[in-house]
Each structure stands twice: as C-alpha cells, then as structure tokens.
Amino acid sequence: MSKIPLSVPDPERLAAANDAVREDLPRFAPAAVEWETESIADVTAAGRAAVDDLPALDSLQRGAEIAITAGSRGIHDFPPMISGVIEALQDSGYEPFVFPSMGSHGGATADGQQAVLADLGMTPDSLGCPVRSSMATVEVGQDEERTVYVDAHAANADAILIANRVKPHTDFTDTIESGLCKMAVIGMGKHNGAEMMHNAGLRGDMGKEIRERATILFDELPIVGGIALVENAHDRATHVEGIPTERILERESELLERAYQELPMLPVEDLDLLIVDEMGKEVSGTGLDTNVIGRTYFEGEREPDRPKYTRIYVRSLTPPSHGNGLGIGLADMVHSDLVGDLDLGDTYVNIATSGETKRAKIPLIVPDDESALLLAPSITGTPDPGELRIARIPNTMEPGRLFVSEPVADELEDHESVTVGELRELELDDGTLPSDPYGT
C-alpha cells in the first residue's frame, strides 16, 4: 500500500467559473517578524560542556558503551550538539553509539528509522560513532496496567543518555510535554512503547501516563541523565543543559516554561486562509505544529480558542517524511502533488500508533495553487475576494516569514516587531505561486 491514484478537478474548469474572483484577489506583500532572541554561538561546545553536568558518568568504567537517543525531528542544532556530547564521552574513554528513538516513525522498520536519521544529517560518519537501529524491544517494568518497553540496543548498553529538545507538545498540555521524558517513554519504546502510550493517552491523561512510565524507566535502567536543548523563535539553540536523572522531571518542567516563552507564532491570529508551503515529520510530529495552526484534533483535548484560521491549505510534503503524511487531516485543502507523495502504509502505521484517525483524513484536493485561492471566498464565507485575510508561510517552524494579503499587511504595519514590504499584484505561473516570495 503506497501511492494513491488521483483524479482531481480540471483547473481550467475551476478557473472558468471564477474569473471574477481572480480579478478581485487582493495584492500581497512580504512580511517578517523580528524576534529578539539569543543563540548559542558554538553548539558543539555546549554539548561537550553539558556532559560535565552528569556526575553519574564518573561511575562508569573506561570502555563502557553508552546509548544516546536521536529522534525524527528536524532540530537544527541537534546534530552539532550531539556531536559535542559524543566527543566528550569519547575523550573520557567511553564508547558511545546513537540509536533511533522515534516510536513508529520511519515506517516502523529499522532501515526506515536509520534513513530518517541520515536525512537529518546523523550518520556514523558525521557523528563519529556507530548508529544502531532495531525495532526490537525488551520489557523493563510494568505499571498498574501496562508493560513498559525499551529499545533492545539501549537495554544492553552499560548506560543510556537521553537527548532531546524540550518544547510544547502537539497533542496535550501538561507540566511535562515534549522532551526527555517523552523521548524515554515513546521514542525509546519503539513501536510497542509508542502504541501503548498513545492508546493510554486516548483513554486518559497523557502527561500523567508519560511521567509515570518515565519514572519506571529511570528506576529500572542505567540512565545517567539527559541533555536538554531549548530553541529560540528562530529554531536555534538558546539553551543546552545536562540534567542528572533524578532531576529530569523537575527540571524539564521548568525548561518547558521557557520553551513556551520562546515558541514562534504568526503575528496575526485571525485569517480566512493560511497557506503552508510544506508539512512533514521533521517539521513536527503532526506534520503541522498544532500550537502554530490553532488546531489539535486529538481525542479528549479541547480545541484552542486562538489562533483562529478558518481554512488551511498545504502545498507539499517534505522529502524526509518518506511519504508519512500524518497530520494531513489538520488541513482543509491540499495540493494534488502532496497527495501523490503520500505513502499510506507509513502514514497508517503512524496513525495506528498515535491512535488519532482524524489527523489522517485526506481533505479537499486541488490541482494547483490558483484553484485554492479561487475557492477561498466560497469556503471562508468572504464574498468580496479583495477582503480575504490570507497569510502564507514556508512551514510551521518558520511562522515569522510571511507573504500576506493587503488586509493583513495593513494590520501588520502597526506591529512593532514586524517589517512589511511593498504590496504587489499576485503573480501565478501556470497556476503556481512564486517559489520564494518572503524577502522584505
């Protein structure tokens, strides 16, 4: 089960019925948010220094094998940070190796997960250490209801080091969201652990479930600590820290508060149409960051009140997603090219693991960008096309680079942290939007 045969509306038929809409579309302008941020100048050095914060390493003998987690997210500074961690461990006489820690991603296969790491720039050559990929797990312990699993390579190592970015989660809110604890429970749990965890989350409190299972892992495994990274609004590391195992639960909660403060969002909360150039697994676990688009679509979680984007149109799926289109159901319209790139096998494995089917529903398919724009007045309840409030962004990791319609541009002119460029008529090349309109 892989590619989907498509039969989409003829763009000429759509265009013929919407000549008046095309003529009345608003002008557009590039816009950019100027966030005040601080970035770490040498992330590799920060990774090396973070190792010094883990006193449990001192109890290991020279030559000890240390398993290090690596997830499927496109975290810009994670590869250099983890390279610094590896260098520091090797300098101390240890034998580190990296193992994919991404639940069921990569099609829930060992080769697929190793390919995901390679796409993210993490290979044995680039890291300077082995990458050991397997879907095999072992039972570590059990809470009142379920068994807790962990990657077999990690379980057989002399020590485990959990490394991850701390950030708001896309499924739930809690004192612990996406970070070291989630990496331990879901990432290291591979397909078995991820499926059990997400199913438990659908029936109750996912944050509580993660905290309880993380505690079991911390008690039963030789976890020497965690390396936490917090990103700023430009997706660059602003903080890297080593955390001893016994402090992870408390400290991760504090770092999450900082991550919320750093979270980049669009500078406009009300839109008729949000256009997203690309979605993908390295962008967000849900393809589109639910915090940015204002949609969760997860059983048991209340939909956020803000931001309010009436319709969302997504144009493509990133190559590192390998056809995994989880999150496509968060959109209202998608380009036919995106659907053509879907691998339903990978997507459905991920959906079966996460348990939320709404996020896999295929929305309205359009043959080109122009068709999406011509449909916008009807499906947003905006009779006058010139009044359409539209914003386009590259992806939900870069919501500060925008291309906005005139009503939005006029509003952003008064925003002290936003620079707005010159308004111009919208240019379409055979129904396709310009490839990079974001420069101001």
C-alpha positions in Angstrom: 0.0 0.0 0.0 1.7 3.2 -1.1 0.8 5.8 -3.7 -2.7 7.0 -4.4 -4.1 7.1 -7.9 -5.6 10.6 -8.3 -8.4 12.1 -10.3 -8.7 15.8 -9.4 -10.8 18.6 -10.9 -9.6 20.2 -14.2 -8.0 23.5 -13.2 -9.4 25.1 -16.4 -13.0 24.2 -15.3 -12.3 25.7 -11.9 -10.8 28.8 -13.4 -13.6 29.4 -15.9 -16.1 29.5 -13.1 -14.0 32.0 -11.1 -12.8 34.7 -13.5 -14.3 37.4 -11.3 -12.6 36.1 -8.2 -9.3 36.1 -9.9 -9.6 39.7 -10.9 -10.6 40.8 -7.5 -7.9 39.0 -5.4 -6.0 41.3 -3.1 -2.5 42.5 -3.5 0.2 40.8 -1.4 3.3 41.8 0.5 6.2 40.0 2.1 6.5 40.4 5.9 9.0 39.3 8.5 8.9 39.1 12.3 11.9 40.4 14.1 12.1 38.4 17.3 14.5 39.4 20.0 16.4 36.2 20.6 19.7 34.9 21.9 21.5 31.9 20.2 24.4 29.7 21.3 27.4 30.6 19.2 29.1 27.2 19.5 26.5 24.4 19.9 29.1 21.7 19.7 31.0 23.2 22.6 27.7 23.5 24.5 27.1 19.8 24.0 30.6 19.0 25.3 30.0 21.2 28.4 26.6 19.6 29.2 28.3 16.2 29.7 30.1 17.7 32.7 26.7 18.2 34.4 26.2 14.4 34.6 28.1 13.0 37.7 26.7 9.5 37.2 29.1 9.1 34.2 32.0 9.0 36.7 30.8 5.6 38.0 31.3 4.0 34.6 34.5 2.2 33.6 36.6 3.1 30.6 35.3 1.4 27.5 31.7 1.5 28.8 29.1 1.5 26.0 26.7 4.5 26.2 23.5 4.6 24.1 22.3 8.0 23.0 18.9 8.8 21.8 18.2 10.6 18.5 14.7 11.4 17.3 13.0 12.1 14.0 12.5 15.9 14.3 14.3 18.4 12.2 16.1 20.2 15.1 18.6 22.5 13.5 21.2 22.4 16.3 20.7 18.8 17.5 23.4 17.2 15.2 26.2 19.6 16.3 25.1 19.4 19.9 25.1 15.6 19.9 28.4 15.6 18.2 29.8 17.6 21.1 28.3 15.1 23.5 29.9 12.2 21.6 33.3 13.9 21.5 33.2 14.5 25.3 32.3 10.9 26.0 35.0 9.5 23.8 37.5 11.8 25.3 36.6 10.3 28.7 37.3 6.8 27.3 33.7 5.7 26.8 32.2 4.1 23.6 29.0 6.0 22.7 26.6 5.0 20.0 23.4 6.6 18.7 20.1 4.7 18.3 16.9 5.9 16.6 14.4 6.9 19.2 11.3 7.7 17.3 8.5 5.3 18.2 7.0 4.0 14.9 8.4 6.7 12.6 10.3 5.6 9.5 7.6 3.1 8.7 8.3 1.2 12.0 11.3 -0.5 10.4 15.0 -0.5 11.4 16.2 0.6 7.9 13.5 3.2 7.7 14.5 4.8 11.0 18.1 4.8 10.1 17.2 6.5 6.9 15.3 9.2 8.8 18.4 9.9 10.9 20.5 10.1 7.7 18.1 12.6 6.2 18.6 14.7 9.3 22.4 14.7 8.9 23.1 12.0 11.5 25.2 9.1 10.1 28.1 7.1 11.5 30.5 9.3 9.5 29.0 12.6 10.5 28.6 11.7 14.2 31.9 9.8 14.6 30.2 6.8 16.3 28.0 3.8 15.3 24.3 4.2 14.7 22.5 1.0 15.8 18.9 0.7 14.5 16.5 -2.0 15.5 12.8 -2.3 16.3 13.4 -5.0 18.9 12.4 -4.1 22.4 12.6 -5.6 25.8 10.3 -5.4 28.8 11.6 -3.1 31.5 8.8 -2.9 34.0 5.1 -2.6 34.4 2.7 -0.1 36.0 -0.7 -1.0 37.2 -2.0 -1.7 33.7 0.7 -2.0 31.1 4.3 -3.1 30.3 7.0 -0.6 29.7 9.3 -1.3 26.8 12.7 0.0 25.7 14.9 -0.4 22.6 17.0 -3.6 22.9 20.3 -1.9 21.9 19.8 0.6 24.7 18.8 -2.0 27.3 22.0 -3.9 26.6 24.3 -0.9 26.9 26.2 -0.1 30.0 24.5 3.3 30.2 21.8 5.4 28.4 21.9 9.1 27.8 18.6 10.7 26.8 19.0 13.7 24.5 16.1 15.8 23.1 14.6 19.2 22.6 12.2 20.5 25.2 9.1 22.1 23.7 5.3 22.3 23.8 3.7 19.1 22.6 1.2 19.0 19.7 -1.3 16.6 21.4 -1.6 17.7 25.0 -0.7 20.2 27.7 1.0 19.3 31.0 3.9 20.1 33.2 5.9 17.6 31.0 5.2 17.7 27.3 7.8 17.1 24.5 11.2 16.5 25.9 13.4 14.0 27.8 10.5 12.0 29.4 8.6 11.6 26.2 11.8 10.6 24.4 12.3 7.9 27.1 8.8 6.5 27.0 7.7 6.9 23.4 11.0 7.3 21.5 12.9 4.5 23.2 9.8 2.4 23.4 9.8 2.0 19.6 6.6 0.8 18.0 5.4 -1.2 21.0 6.0 1.6 23.5 4.6 4.3 21.3 1.4 2.5 20.5 0.7 1.6 24.2 1.5 5.1 25.3 -0.7 6.9 22.7 -3.5 4.4 23.3 -3.3 5.2 27.0 -3.3 8.9 26.3 -6.6 8.5 24.3 -8.2 7.0 27.4 -6.9 9.4 29.9 -4.2 11.9 30.8 -1.2 11.5 28.5 1.0 13.8 30.6 0.4 11.7 33.7 1.0 8.5 31.7 4.3 9.7 30.4 5.5 10.9 33.8 4.6 7.5 35.5 6.3 5.4 32.8 9.4 7.7 32.7 9.8 7.1 36.4 9.8 3.4 35.9 12.4 3.7 33.2 14.6 6.0 35.4 14.4 3.4 38.2 15.0 0.3 36.1 17.5 1.3 33.5 21.1 2.7 33.8 20.1 6.1 32.6 22.9 8.5 33.5 20.9 11.7 32.7 19.6 13.8 29.9 20.8 16.5 27.5 18.1 19.1 27.0 18.0 21.7 24.2 15.7 24.7 24.1 15.2 26.6 20.9 14.5 30.2 20.3 12.0 31.6 17.9 14.5 31.2 15.0 14.8 27.5 15.7 18.3 27.8 17.0 19.6 26.6 20.3 19.3 29.2 23.1 20.0 26.8 26.0 21.7 23.4 26.3 21.9 21.7 29.7 22.9 18.3 31.2 20.4 17.1 33.8 21.1 14.2 36.2 18.4 11.5 36.1 16.9 12.3 39.5 16.3 15.9 38.5 14.8 15.3 35.0 11.1 15.5 36.0 11.5 18.7 37.9 14.0 20.5 35.6 12.2 19.6 32.4 9.0 21.2 33.7 11.0 24.4 34.3 12.6 24.3 30.8 9.1 23.8 29.3 8.0 27.1 30.7 11.0 28.8 28.9 10.2 26.9 25.7 6.7 28.3 25.7 8.1 31.8 26.0 10.4 31.1 23.0 7.7 29.5 20.8 7.4 31.3 17.5 3.8 32.1 16.3 2.4 34.0 13.4 2.0 37.7 14.3 -1.7 37.5 13.2 -4.4 35.5 15.0 -7.3 35.8 12.6 -7.1 34.6 9.0 -9.5 33.4 6.3 -6.8 31.3 4.7 -3.4 30.1 6.0 -1.2 28.7 3.2 1.6 26.4 4.3 4.2 25.5 1.7 5.3 22.2 3.3 4.3 19.9 6.1 6.5 17.0 7.3 7.7 14.7 10.1 10.9 16.7 10.6 8.8 19.9 11.0 6.5 18.4 13.7 5.3 15.1 14.9 1.9 16.1 13.5 3.3 17.4 10.2 1.9 20.8 11.1 2.6 22.2 14.6 -0.8 22.3 16.2 0.3 25.1 18.5 1.0 27.3 15.5 -2.1 26.5 13.4 -4.5 26.5 16.4 -5.9 23.0 15.7 -5.4 19.9 17.8 -7.9 17.3 16.5 -6.9 14.9 19.3 -9.5 12.9 21.3 -10.0 14.3 24.7 -8.2 17.6 24.1 -10.1 20.9 23.9 -9.5 22.8 20.7 -7.7 26.1 21.3 -9.6 29.4 21.1 -6.7 31.2 19.4 -5.3 31.5 16.8 -8.4 31.3 14.5 -7.6 30.3 11.0 -10.8 29.5 9.1 -9.2 27.4 6.4 -5.7 25.9 6.0 -4.2 24.9 2.6 -1.0 22.8 2.5 1.1 22.6 -0.7 3.6 19.8 -0.3 5.1 17.1 1.9 8.8 17.2 2.8 11.2 14.6 1.3 12.5 13.5 4.8 8.9 12.5 5.7 9.3 9.5 3.3 5.6 9.7 2.4 4.4 9.8 6.0 1.6 12.3 5.8 0.3 12.1 9.4 -1.4 15.5 10.1 -2.8 15.9 6.6 -6.2 15.9 8.2 -5.4 19.1 10.0 -5.7 20.9 6.7 -8.8 21.8 4.7 -7.2 21.8 1.3 -4.1 20.1 -0.1 -2.3 20.2 -3.4 -2.6 17.1 -5.5 1.2 16.8 -5.5 1.1 16.3 -1.7 -1.4 13.5 -2.0 0.6 11.9 -4.8 3.6 11.8 -2.5 1.7 10.1 0.3 2.7 6.6 1.4 -0.4 5.3 3.0 1.5 2.4 4.6 3.8 4.6 6.5 1.1 7.1 7.3 -1.3 4.5 8.6 1.3 2.8 10.8 2.0 6.1 12.4 -1.8 6.8 12.8 -2.4 3.3 14.3 0.4 4.0 16.8 -0.8 7.5 17.7 -4.4 6.5 17.7 -6.0 9.6 16.3 -7.6 8.9 12.9 -8.9 12.4 12.3 -5.4 13.5 11.5 -5.1 11.0 8.6 -8.3 12.1 6.7 -7.5 13.4 3.3 -9.0 16.9 2.8 -10.2 18.6 -0.4 -7.6 18.1 -3.1 -6.9 21.0 -5.5 -4.8 20.7 -8.8 -2.9 23.9 -8.3 -2.4 26.9 -6.0 -4.7 29.1 -8.1 -7.6 26.7 -7.5 -7.2 27.0 -3.8 -7.3 30.8 -4.0 -10.3 30.8 -6.2 -12.2 28.5 -3.8 -11.2 30.7 -0.8 -14.2 33.2 -0.9 -16.7 30.4 -1.0 -15.3 28.2 1.7 -14.4 31.0 4.1 -17.6 33.0 3.9 -15.8 36.1 2.4 -17.9 37.3 -0.5 -15.5 40.0 -1.6 -12.2 38.4 -2.6 -10.4 41.7 -2.0 -11.1 41.4 1.7 -9.6 37.9 2.1 -7.3 37.7 5.0 -4.5 35.4 3.8 -1.1 34.6 5.1 1.5 32.2 3.5 4.4 30.7 5.5 7.1 28.2 4.5 6.2 25.7 7.3 5.1 25.8 10.9 8.7 26.0 12.1 9.1 29.3 10.2 5.9 31.3 11.0 7.9 34.6 11.1 8.4 34.6 7.3 5.2 35.6 5.7 3.5 36.6 2.4 0.3 38.3 3.3 -2.8 39.8 1.6 -3.4 43.5 1.8 -5.9 43.5 4.7 -3.3 41.6 6.8 -0.4 43.8 5.6 -2.3 46.9 6.7 -2.8 45.5 10.1 0.8 44.4 10.5 2.1 47.9 9.6 1.3 48.9 13.2 3.0 45.8 14.7 6.3 47.0 16.2 8.1 43.7 15.7 7.0 43.2 12.0 8.6 44.6 8.9 6.2 44.7 5.9 7.4 45.0 2.3 5.8 46.6 -0.8 2.4 45.5 -1.9 2.2 44.0 -5.4 -0.2 42.1 -7.6 -0.2 38.4 -7.0 1.8 36.5 -9.7 0.9 33.0 -10.7 2.9 30.9 -13.1 0.6 28.3 -14.7 -1.5 28.3 -11.5 1.6 28.1 -9.2 2.5 30.6 -6.5 6.1 32.1 -6.6 8.6 29.8 -5.0 10.1 32.3 -2.5 8.2 35.5 -2.0 9.3 36.1 1.6 12.1 38.6 1.3 11.3 42.0 2.6 
